[in-house]
Amino acid sequence: MDSVRILKTEMSVTNIDDVAQKLLSKQNYSVAICNANTLVRCYKNIRLNKIINSFDIKCTDGFPVAKASKILYKNNQKRVDGYKLFLKTIEKGLEHDVSHYFFGNSETVVLKMIDNIKLRHPEVNIKGFTCPPLSDYKELAKQKFISDIMIKKPDILWVSLGFPKQEKFINLIRKNNELQINMVGIGAVFEWVAGTKLKAPEWVANIGFEWVLRLVQEPKRLLRRYFVDNFLFIIYFIKQYIKK
């Protein structure tokens, strides 16, 4: 898969259908869903950037990231939205009985999400879920938390621990030779599918204002991300554009 450098991160040049197909046909793939916050954190943290760059696919989830790719490389890159990727992969995997496992978030959210998925696709193959206590990613990667995954061996493991914990967790457990499965860090998608948080309409996301609805719902957690990191993303992008 082709990639282009945005800030310091190698972003995949791809689309939702292509990523979904790879998750359904390949094994041991790791996928990072990247927005402006991801790239700014990676810009400032060499170790984190190395982890993200080691993933097989780095999706342009955020509007600013997709736009930056398009401006810098004239590639017509569109958003590879984590929410749409999740639903598309589940839907396309039905005919091949692809199995899924959910890791992270709360049991309340995950159970609501599973109910909503089964309303759409009663035949979906869900192997199980684990909702561990809030903890360090190294603690979560211990045998007691991942043993059920190792026993059930799903085709795809969807991880909702928030950035960058979920990516660090995936990076740690993919070194386990027994877990030859695809893994995706999916962030807030569990809550959107469960309906416990509102997802912005597609037209709002496509003009770059999805962040407004998210900020209204989680101002304390997201204030710094949108008013500091997004500003820094613009500054770093301008520097890259001038240099290029």
N, C-alpha and C positions, 0 to 999 in steps of 0.2 A: 504494500500500500504506500502511495506517495505521501510525503509529508513536507511541510513548510515550517520555517522557524518564525514564531511570533513571540516577541520579547526574547526569552531564553528557552522556550519550550517548543518541541517538535510536534506540531499539530497535524493530524491525519487529514488528507484531502479525500473526503468520502461523503456518504449520505446515509440516511436512516435505513433504507432498504439494504444497502451493501453491508452495513454493520450488523443488522439483524441476520442476514444470510450467513455471515461469517460465524456468528454465535451459534447458529443452528447446524452448521456443517463442519466447523473446526473444533479442536479440542485444546484445552489448556490456554485459552486466550484470556488476556486481562484488558479491561476497558476502563478508561478514565473519562468522566463527563466533565469537561472543563469550561469554566466561565472566566470573566475578568479577574475575579478574586483569586481563582486558582493560579492564573498566570502571574499575577502580582506577587503572590506568596512565593511562587517558584523563582521569580526574579530576585527576590531578597534572600532566598534560602537554597544554597547550592545542593544540600543533601536531599531536600524535598524535590527539587527540580530533577535530580538524578533518578529518584523513584518514579516520578510521573513519566519522564522520558523513557524509562524501561518498560512501560506498559506497551502492549501490542498496538492498541488503538487509543488515540487521544481525540475525543469528539469535541467539535466546536459547538458546545451547548449554548453559550451566551451570545446574544445579538452583537455585542462589541467585538467578540473574538471572531465570529464569522465575517463581520464587516471588515475587520483588520486584515484578515486573510485575503479577502476579495480586493481590497485597495492595494495591498503590498504585492500580490502575486497575480492579479487579474484572472483568478480561477473560478469566479462565480460560485464561491463556496457559500452554502446555505447552512442554517442552524441544524445541528444534529441533536435535537431536543431529547433529553433523557426520558421524559414522560412518554413521548411518542415512540421512542425506541423500545421502551419497556412493553407497551401495549402491542406494538407491531411484532415484536419477537414472540410474545406469548401467542398471538393470533396465528402467525405463520408456522409456529411450532406444533400446532394442534394435529396436523395431518401426519406428522412423524412421531407423535407422542413424546415430544421433548419434555423433560422433567425440570421442575424449578424448585429452588429452596430459597427461603427468605431469612436473612440474618440482620438483626438490629431493630431499632425503634422500640415501641412499646407493644405489649401483647394486644392491648385494646385496638391500636391502629392496625396491626398486622391482621387480626381476625376480621376487622371491618373490610380491609383491603381484599382478603381472600374471598369473603362473601360477595363483594362487588365483582371480582374477577369471575367467580363461578356463575353469577347472574348472566354475564355476557357469554361465558364459555363453560358450560356445565361439565364438559369432558376434559378440562384442563388437568394436566398431571402435576400436582403439587406434592412433592416428597415430604415437605415438612417446613418448620421454621424454628428459629431460636431467637429469643429476645433477652439478651444478656443484660446484667446490671451495668450502669454507666461505669466505665473503667478504662484504664490505659489500654491501648491497642495490643501491647505485648501480653497483657493479662488475658485479653479476649482470645488471643491466638493459642492459648494453652489447650491441652487435650480435653479438659472437662467441658469446654464450650464448643469445640469443633468435632467432638466424637460422633455426634448424631449425623453430621454432614458426611463424615468418613464412612459411616455405616451405610447410609442411604445412597450415596454417590449420585447426586443429581447431575443433570447435564449443565445447568446454569445456576450459579450462586449469585443472588442479588443482595448487595450489602448496603444498608442504610444506617451509617454511623456518623454521617456528616464529614465534610472535608476539613482537615486532611486525614482524620483518624481512619476512615474507611479505606483510603488508598494505602496507608501504612499497614493496616491489617491485611489487606489483600497481598501486598508485597511480601509480608512475612509468611503467610500460610501457603502461598503458591510455591514456596521452596520445598514444601512437603511433597515428596514423590508419590504418596498415595492419593493425593487430590488432583487427579488429571481432569479438571473441570474448568469451564469458562466462568470468569468472575467479573462482575460489573459493580462499580461504586455508584450508587444511584441517588444518594442524598435525600431530598424531600419528596421524591416520587411516591414512596409508600403512603404518605399523608394525603397527597393529591388523589391517588387512586382510592384511598379509603374514604375521602370526602371530609376528613377532619380539618383540612385546610383548603382554601379556594385556589384553584389554578387559573391564571389569567387567560382570557380568550386568545386564540391563536393570532388574531389580527393585532392585538395589543403587544404580544411577545415579538411579533415580526417587525414592529416599528421601534422596538427597544425600550418599552415601558412596563415590562412584566415586573420589574423591580419595585414599582410603586405599590402594587397590590401586596407583594411579599413584605415590604417594609411596614405597611399598615397593620399587617397581621403579626409581625414579629419585630417591632421597632427596637427593642433592647438588644437583641442578638444581631440584627442586620444593619444597624445604623452606621457603624464603622465601615462595614464592608462596602456599602453603597456610596458613602460620602467621603471616604478616604481612599479605599482601594480602587474604586472606579475612576477617581480623579487621577491617581497615580498611574493607572493603566493608560489613560489618555496621554499623560506626560511621557511615559516610557515608549508608547507607540509613536508619538511625534519624533522622538529621538531616533527610533529605528527607521522611520520613514525618511527623515532628513539624511541619515547615514546611507540608506539604500539609494 
